[in-house]
Amino acid sequence: MYLVRFGTRHSASSLHRLLLLCLSVALCVSTSAIADNPQIAKTNQRVGKQSPKARFREPDGFLGLKFGVPLTRQLQACDHRVYGEQSTPPVFCYAKLSTGALGYAELENPPQIGLAYSAVVLLLDSSVEDICLSFRSEDFPQMLKLLSMRFGKPKVTESTISEGKAGDMYEGKVHKWFGPSVSITLSEYGDKPDESKLVLATNRYLRALQE
């Protein structure tokens, strides 16, 4: 597997797949958060379990970025040096910014959270509304532990059987947290069995995707 760690640049195709997957996950989450009827894409079997004692400590952002605030007011653009120029210490920055009603940007040198990951941010009128992380599926238990410590236990846990691009089947878990303003979805498998996904999105962004 090609693993992206802090400070390294991602391949264009890898980040393109990550962006497309984040959008598809966000569309799936929007139905769950707004209609309170969780649905999972790419599945043909589901067993859901809801925790009556779950308490979601809703975040106002993630990775140091605040929801509802323009990205360019929170983070600087990446300064990619040309060959031969003196290098500078890596800093948290954004690259390949796409503006418009629904925009996005890639995040480079993001904060360390205890495991390797790549990330993109999705924007609504230039403001941060959705943060999507991709990481190794073997780090899924660690990510679940980190999220549970910070946000409380998941409100909903679902077992899914998904079909890969090659037709192979694999079973995984999807954990969800819902609040009045923010929804979080942690999927054991993304677009391939060795990759997991984490999406934190505002409900206003999820509603905008449905309009």
N, C-alpha and C positions, 0 to 999 in steps of 0.2 A: 504493500500500500504506500502511496505517496503521502507522507505526513508533513503538514505545514506547521512549523513552530514559530515562536516569536521572532520577529525581525526578518523573516524570509519572505520573498515575494511569491505569490501564488501564480499558478498558470492561469491564463485567461479562460481556458475551457473549464477548469475546476471551479473557479469563482463564478462563471456563468451558470454552471449546474447548481451551485449553492444558492445563487440569487433566484433561479427559477423554482428551486425546491422551497425556499423561504416563502415565496409568493403563494405556492400551492398549499403549504402548511398554514399560512395566514388565512387563506380562504376557508380552509377546513375549520380552523379555530373560530372564525367569525360565526359560523353556524352554531358551534358549541356554546360560545359565550353569550350570544344574543338570544338564541332560541332555547338555550338550556337543553339541547338535545345533541350530545356529542356524536360526531361522525368521524371516521377515519378513512382517508383515501388509500387506495391500493390494497384493500383488505377484502377478504371473502368470509371471514369469521371473526366474531368479537364477543368477549365476555367482559362486561363492565362491572366495576365494584366501586361504590361511593362510600367515603368515610364520613359518618355523621359528626365526628368530633374534629374534623379538619378545620383549621383556623388559618386563613390566608393573610399573611402580613404583607399587604400590597405595596410594591415598590413604586417609587416615582422616577426610576431610571435604572440603568445597569451599566457596568464598566466605566462608571464615572460620567456617563452621559445622561442628561435629564430629558424625559419625555416632554414633548410640547415646546421645546426650545430649539431654534434654528441650529443646525449642525455647525455652521461656520462661526457661530458665536461661542461654541464650546470647544472646538478643535481646530487645529491648524492644518493646512494642506501639506501633504508630504512633499519634501524637497529632495527629489531624486538627483543625486550628483552624477555627472557624466564621468566616464573613465578618466582617471588621471587627476581629478580634483580631490582635494583633501576631504576625507570623510568626517562626518560629525556623529556624535552619539545618537543612537536611534531614539526617536520620540513617538509617542502615540499620535497618530495623524490619520487623515482620510485621503483617499486617492480615487481617481476615476469617478468624480462626482457627476451625477446626472440630475438636473433640476427639472422642474415642472410640477404639475399638481401631485403626481406620484413619482418621486425620485428615489435615488439610492446612491450609496457610496461604499467603497471597500475600506475596511479598517486595517491599518498596518501598525505593527508593534503595540498591540493592545495590552492592557494590564495582565499580569500573571494571576491566575486563579487556581494554580495547583495542577493543571494539566494543559497539554498542547491543544490549540484550536485555531480556526480561522473564523473571520466574522465579516458580516456586511450589515449595513444599517439601511433601513427603508424609511423614506421621508414622505410627509404629507405637507404640501406647501412649504417645503424646505426645512420643516421641523422634524426632529427625531420622533418616530412613532413605533418603530419595529426594529428589534435587534436580533439577529439570527447567528447562532454559532454552529459550527460543524466540528466534530471531534471523533476520535477513535471509539468504536463501540465497546472496546474493552475498558474504557474509562467511564462507561455509563453508570455503574454503581457509585463511583466517586462523585460524579456530577449530581446524581440524585441525593446523595448525602449532603453535599454542599448546599443544594437548593432547599432541602428540608430543614437544615439548620438555620437558614436565613429567612425562609418564607413560611415555614411550618409544613405539615404533612400535606401531600396532594389531596385535592378535593375528590378527584376521580382517577382511578387506575384501570386501564383496559388492557386486555391481552389481545394481540392481533396476530394473524397469520398473513404474511405479505408475500407477494410474488416478485422475484427479482427479474431483471431484464433478460436473463438467460432462461427464465422459466422455473428456476429453483424456488422452493418454498422455505420460509424461515419464520419462526415465531418470536415475537418480542413484546415489550411492554410500552405503553404510552401513559405518562403521568400528566395530570392537568391541575392547574390552580386557576380559580376564577375570582375576580373582584369587581367592584362597580366601575373601575376605570382601566384595569390591566388584566390581561390573560397570559398565562404561561403554559407552554406545551413542551414536554421533554419526551422525545421519541427515541426508542432504542435503536431503530434502524431508519436511515434516510433513504437515499436512492440506491444504496448498496449495503450488503450485510455487514460490512466492516466499518460503517460510519453511522454515528448518532447525530441527532439534531436537537437544538434548543432554540425556541422562539419566544421572545417576550414582546408583546404588542399591546398598544392601547386599544380599547374598545372603539374609540372614535375612528381609528384607522381601519379596524376590521369592518365597521359599518360603511366606511367610504369605499372599500373594495366591493361591497355588494351593490352599491348605487350605480 
